[in-house]
Amino acid sequence: MRPDTRLVSINDHLVEPSELWGGRREQPHVVEIDGEERWVLGSESLTVRQLAVLNAEPQEQRAQRQEHRAERVRDMHRAVSDPIARVQAMDRDGVAVQTLLPHVIGFAGERLRFLPEPDARMQAVRRYNDFVLREFCASAPDRLAGVAMIPVWDLAEAPLELVRCAGLGARAVSLPHAPQQVGAPGFGHDTWHRVFAVAQDAGLPILIHVGSSGAPPSTVGMASPGARLVQGGFDVANAMIDLMYTYVLVRYPRLAVVLVDGGIGWLPYVVDRMEFFERQRPELWSPPSRSRSPSEIVREQIHLSFIDDALGLRMLGDIAVDRVHWQCDFPHADSPWPQSRASLEAQLAHVDDDAARRVAGANAAALLRL
């Protein structure tokens, strides 16, 4: 990369402060059980360790990919919840901008469905959006890009909240990869149309993060967490196929969809399969308009993100280079922080300067309207 290349990460996370919802039992809150701190969201809970984020001061061994997890809220790196510390961590890493999704409530807010009262769920969504947009990102608006949450279990209210968040400066909106797994209709259902229309008209990209609907039924009881991590990339591949064959992307041709944290090397194969079946079984692809082929729709509307994907970067010729985005994924254990610039530079060594500049940050800056 050229020395003046600015890194813009399309996917990062904050850990919601434990006091964000006032410690009320009907809202997400932290309790200690048998000496272990847990986030409690209604009928569900998770330990601080399950968040898999950096502890107070990560050891240099993390550069050799060793993982260090916090055990208590106070052990987590300050940058997970404090915007000033976050910008300092970004400066140490050579990253200009981070794009922020939540963690405790789920990458698309899907864990809030476990709160028993509908009013409490809606209040939790609004409080999170106010926090990330009016407080966290507002402290450094040129460095931190906020992503809105919507109540996917209430698709009558969701478009109104999305309009409100657009007015607050949201740069994107996060949706679950499989809404039917979190109590919402599938993307093809008519009740989603107002959400897609608002996102398109407001110029808000849709971010679909792996693991944003819980584990798929086929993996329940899977013994190895590693197997689930590897399988995670299929979450977003399946979401894209769903959006294609329910013709959402045909009906909303200006809607941008970012498939987050799933890598990029799988895309040419999936597109090739879609094109094959369009030729062999044309009756299976019958959108309301045939002005574009599946490959054209993907090339124009689908965006991909990666942390480390040597195979995908070798296939940039088969993927629209202006639809590929780097992600830091701070503060997760797989993040290259604080070696992001060196890590990305090594991956892009064979890529020409203009393509490297786009992938490293220019694409994300344009998409997020930075």
Secondary structure, 3 states (H helix, E strand, C coil): CCCCCCCEEEEEECCCCCCCCCCCCCCCEEEEECCEEEEEECCEEEECHHHCECECCCCHHHHHCCCCCCCCHHHECHHHCCHHHHHHHHHHHCCCEEEEECCCCCCCCHHHHHCCCHHHHHHHHHHHHHHHHHHHHHHCCCCEEEEECCCCCCCCCHHHHHHHHHHCCCCEEEECCCHHHHCCCCCCCHHHHHHHHHHHHHCCCEEEECCCCCCCHHHCCCCCHHHHHHHCHHHHHHHHHHHHHCCHHHHCCCCCEEEECCCCCCHHHHHHHHHHHHHHCHHHCCCCCCCCCHHHHHHHHEEEEECCCHHHHHCHHHCCHHHEEECCCCCECCCCCCCHHHHHHHHCCCCCHHHHHHHHHHHHHHHCCC
